Amino acid sequence: MPASPSVSGKPATSYDVVVVGAGFAGMYMLHRLRQQGMTARVYEQGDGVGGTWYWNRYPGARCDVESMQYSYSFSEELQQEWDWSERYAPQPEILKYANHVADRFNLRPDIQFNTRVERAVFDEAANLWSVATSDGNTVMAKFFVLATGCLSNAKMPDIRGLDGFKGKVYHTGHWPHEEVAFTGLRVGVIGTGSSAIQSVPIIAEQASQLTVFQRTANFSIPARNAELTEQERQSFRSRYPEIRQFAREIARNGIYTEMPDRGALDDGDNERRAKYEARWTSGGLTFMSVYNNLALEQAANDTAANFVREKIAEIVEDPQTAKLLQPNNHPIGSKRICIDTDYFKTFNRANVTLVDIKSNPIEEITENAVRTGAKDYEVDALVLATGFDAMTGSVAKIDIHGRGGQTLNDKWAAGPRTYLGLMSSGFPNLFVITGPGSPSVLSNMIVSIEQHVDWIADCISYMRDRGLDTMEAAVDAEDKWVAHVNEVAYATLYPQANSWYMGANVPGKPRIFMPYIGGVGPYRQICNDVAAKGYEGFVMAAAEQKKRAAS
């Protein structure tokens, strides 16, 4: 494709596809596009690949999906040759894996690091995207793919005085690349989501005093992490075809596990407790797969929630602290359930204090303390485990203009609107990988990433083979999909929680249930059926058709 003039008047390089982000989605997208002989450029704001695992380097960071499943399946050689060391891979190992993939498939030459995509404008006359980057350049591309990630936009809390704090401040989602030592320091951790639940036990071992500021207690299940034996790795590898097919087509969350055949109230109290006990002992996210109605019926959910609350009371020695740590304002699983290593046990340490900021909110940060209504808690360092502007935050940072100059931020002001989570009407040739309206964060992310990338790559190939120039979601198809996503969500207990699934952790963000809860397998089938019917619900046009329509 020859060089084209850009919106700024400077000459610009042109590509078939521009991809934003070099995490697991962006890397695989690049690999697939290259296989199809297409030119592509990936822009990555960090100085390395890995996305989520590049940024989240906080103590104890590790995946909550088992490492043998949280891995690419597109290359049989890759999945047979890579040796995962633990049941749940720690962040450094996942980042090493991402770098191995980048090198093994020689992806780096087509990735530009330390570069943000700041603006993208669809040129309706040329049917091209004009993409402006932070280095002052503009490139043109036929297709624009957002591989920006669902949990990549760290959310800083709006607390008075934070800027004036004299000690070090760290955000779990934007951790320094050099080692951080808390030895001998008084540390405050604000937040008790997954990042805090993973990091608190490790920080507690280093700090002279650790104060954890909790607004909302979270459910957490023991990880039971352990080193993988060679025998375990080989057993898994030999069953990969069966495991991958199950994850893609049968498992609701893209994770291979035993599927329940009954509801929680179909078993007697003793049998039900024994099943919960067995899953608690084996550990991991599959605790929520004991029964098939835990996400659907409150009475069933209560049996699982009460079991976990009882476990917390057994572990935590101080009754008042145990009560604070027992979640009571949302059904278990309606926020992404956490998995931990000795999180609750950590509150038995003499140097750890739990502060309830629901009853005594943080009023301000002083030069050396966190001030609540009750008292000042002196700290030398602050760890902000305050999460992300999830699902849409990283997309919103880019100034994206579609047909008629409409911005995506304006269109999504009342909540994100997509068809299948893949495209948004009015923004031709713009694809989103694991976007709102798709299973994404309710699934094993790599299963969902591979499905989306394959679908997008096949779609682009379909268009090229037929001389089609543009594709976008039809308005009615998008409206129906948004309604379906909401209908399915509200048939479950999920919307009862003030979760980041709902955007509830970001002040002013619309309360819309963003991911698709209908299951990875059913969703894949819907996408496959849409493609099989010539991309039903999408409007495709060739350049000639547009010229005729205009004349």
HUSULMO-V364044 format. One record per backbone hydrogen bond with DSSP energy under -0.5 kcal/mol. NH is the residue of the N-H (numbers start at 1). CO is the residue of the C=O. If there is no record, write none. Layout:
nh=NH co=CO
nh=NH co=CO
This chain:
nh=4 co=12
nh=6 co=10
nh=9 co=6
nh=12 co=4
nh=15 co=140
nh=16 co=39
nh=17 co=39
nh=18 co=143
nh=19 co=41
nh=20 co=145
nh=21 co=19
nh=21 co=43
nh=27 co=23
nh=28 co=24
nh=29 co=25
nh=30 co=26
nh=31 co=27
nh=32 co=28
nh=33 co=29
nh=34 co=30
nh=35 co=31
nh=36 co=32
nh=37 co=34
nh=38 co=33
nh=41 co=17
nh=42 co=110
nh=43 co=19
nh=44 co=112
nh=50 co=22
nh=53 co=50
nh=54 co=51
nh=55 co=51
nh=56 co=52
nh=57 co=55
nh=58 co=172
nh=61 co=58
nh=63 co=89
nh=67 co=87
nh=69 co=66
nh=70 co=66
nh=71 co=69
nh=76 co=74
nh=79 co=75
nh=80 co=76
nh=81 co=77
nh=82 co=78
nh=84 co=82
nh=87 co=226
nh=89 co=87
nh=91 co=61
nh=93 co=90
nh=94 co=90
nh=95 co=91
nh=96 co=92
nh=97 co=93
nh=98 co=94
nh=99 co=95
nh=100 co=96
nh=101 co=97
nh=102 co=98
nh=103 co=99
nh=104 co=100
nh=105 co=101
nh=106 co=103
nh=107 co=102
nh=108 co=102
nh=110 co=107
nh=111 co=108
nh=112 co=42
nh=113 co=111
nh=114 co=46
nh=115 co=44
nh=118 co=116
nh=118 co=132
nh=119 co=132
nh=120 co=399
nh=121 co=130
nh=122 co=401
nh=123 co=121
nh=123 co=128
nh=124 co=122
nh=127 co=123
nh=128 co=123
nh=129 co=141
nh=130 co=121
nh=131 co=129
nh=131 co=139
nh=132 co=119
nh=132 co=130
nh=133 co=137
nh=134 co=116
nh=136 co=133
nh=139 co=131
nh=140 co=13
nh=141 co=129
nh=142 co=15
nh=143 co=16
nh=144 co=429
nh=145 co=18
nh=146 co=431
nh=147 co=20
nh=147 co=145
nh=154 co=152
nh=155 co=387
nh=156 co=154
nh=159 co=157
nh=162 co=159
nh=164 co=161
nh=165 co=162
nh=166 co=367
nh=167 co=367
nh=168 co=380
nh=170 co=382
nh=172 co=384
nh=174 co=171
nh=175 co=55
nh=175 co=172
nh=181 co=179
nh=182 co=180
nh=184 co=206
nh=185 co=182
nh=187 co=185
nh=187 co=209
nh=188 co=381
nh=189 co=211
nh=190 co=188
nh=190 co=383
nh=191 co=189
nh=191 co=213
nh=193 co=385
nh=197 co=193
nh=198 co=194
nh=199 co=195
nh=200 co=196
nh=203 co=199
nh=204 co=200
nh=205 co=201
nh=206 co=202
nh=206 co=203
nh=207 co=203
nh=208 co=185
nh=209 co=185
nh=210 co=351
nh=211 co=187
nh=212 co=210
nh=212 co=353
nh=213 co=189
nh=213 co=211
nh=214 co=212
nh=214 co=355
nh=221 co=338
nh=223 co=340
nh=228 co=85
nh=233 co=229
nh=234 co=230
nh=235 co=231
nh=236 co=232
nh=237 co=233
nh=238 co=234
nh=239 co=235
nh=239 co=236
nh=240 co=237
nh=243 co=239
nh=244 co=240
nh=245 co=241
nh=246 co=242
nh=247 co=243
nh=248 co=244
nh=249 co=245
nh=250 co=246
nh=251 co=246
nh=254 co=251
nh=266 co=263
nh=267 co=264
nh=272 co=268
nh=273 co=269
nh=274 co=270
nh=275 co=271
nh=276 co=272
nh=277 co=273
nh=278 co=274
nh=279 co=275
nh=280 co=276
nh=281 co=277
nh=282 co=278
nh=283 co=279
nh=284 co=222
nh=285 co=64
nh=287 co=284
nh=288 co=285
nh=289 co=286
nh=290 co=287
nh=292 co=262
nh=294 co=291
nh=296 co=293
nh=297 co=293
nh=301 co=297
nh=302 co=298
nh=303 co=299
nh=303 co=300
nh=304 co=300
nh=305 co=301
nh=306 co=302
nh=307 co=303
nh=308 co=304
nh=309 co=305
nh=310 co=306
nh=311 co=307
nh=312 co=308
nh=313 co=309
nh=314 co=310
nh=315 co=311
nh=316 co=312
nh=317 co=315
nh=319 co=317
nh=322 co=318
nh=323 co=319
nh=324 co=320
nh=325 co=321
nh=326 co=322
nh=326 co=323
nh=327 co=325
nh=334 co=331
nh=338 co=219
nh=340 co=221
nh=346 co=342
nh=346 co=343
nh=347 co=343
nh=347 co=344
nh=348 co=345
nh=349 co=346
nh=352 co=349
nh=353 co=210
nh=355 co=212
nh=355 co=353
nh=357 co=214
nh=357 co=355
nh=358 co=214
nh=360 co=356
nh=363 co=371
nh=364 co=371
nh=365 co=160
nh=366 co=364
nh=366 co=369
nh=370 co=377
nh=371 co=364
nh=371 co=369
nh=372 co=370
nh=372 co=375
nh=373 co=361
nh=377 co=370
nh=378 co=376
nh=379 co=368
nh=380 co=186
nh=381 co=186
nh=382 co=168
nh=383 co=188
nh=384 co=170
nh=384 co=382
nh=385 co=190
nh=385 co=383
nh=386 co=384
nh=389 co=153
nh=390 co=388
nh=391 co=150
nh=392 co=390
nh=393 co=389
nh=396 co=392
nh=397 co=393
nh=398 co=395
nh=399 co=118
nh=400 co=398
nh=401 co=120
nh=401 co=399
nh=402 co=406
nh=403 co=426
nh=405 co=402
nh=406 co=403
nh=408 co=400
nh=411 co=407
nh=412 co=408
nh=413 co=410
nh=415 co=412
nh=419 co=423
nh=420 co=418
nh=422 co=419
nh=423 co=419
nh=427 co=424
nh=429 co=471
nh=430 co=427
nh=431 co=144
nh=431 co=429
nh=432 co=422
nh=433 co=146
nh=434 co=432
nh=435 co=421
nh=435 co=432
nh=437 co=514
nh=438 co=435
nh=442 co=439
nh=443 co=440
nh=444 co=253
nh=445 co=443
nh=447 co=444
nh=448 co=444
nh=449 co=445
nh=450 co=446
nh=451 co=447
nh=452 co=448
nh=453 co=449
nh=454 co=450
nh=455 co=451
nh=456 co=452
nh=457 co=453
nh=458 co=454
nh=459 co=455
nh=460 co=456
nh=461 co=457
nh=462 co=458
nh=463 co=459
nh=464 co=460
nh=465 co=461
nh=466 co=462
nh=467 co=464
nh=468 co=463
nh=469 co=541
nh=470 co=541
nh=472 co=539
nh=474 co=537
nh=478 co=474
nh=479 co=475
nh=480 co=476
nh=481 co=477
nh=482 co=478
nh=483 co=479
nh=484 co=480
nh=485 co=481
nh=486 co=482
nh=487 co=483
nh=488 co=484
nh=489 co=485
nh=490 co=486
nh=491 co=488
nh=492 co=489
nh=493 co=295
nh=495 co=489
nh=496 co=493
nh=497 co=494
nh=499 co=497
nh=502 co=499
nh=504 co=499
nh=506 co=503
nh=507 co=505
nh=509 co=506
nh=512 co=502
nh=512 co=510
nh=514 co=501
nh=514 co=512
nh=516 co=438
nh=517 co=515
nh=520 co=252
nh=521 co=251
nh=523 co=519
nh=524 co=520
nh=525 co=521
nh=526 co=522
nh=527 co=523
nh=528 co=524
nh=529 co=525
nh=530 co=526
nh=531 co=527
nh=532 co=528
nh=533 co=529
nh=534 co=531
nh=535 co=530
nh=536 co=530
nh=538 co=535
nh=539 co=472
nh=540 co=538
nh=541 co=470
nh=546 co=542
nh=547 co=543
nh=548 co=544
nh=549 co=545
nh=550 co=546
nh=551 co=547
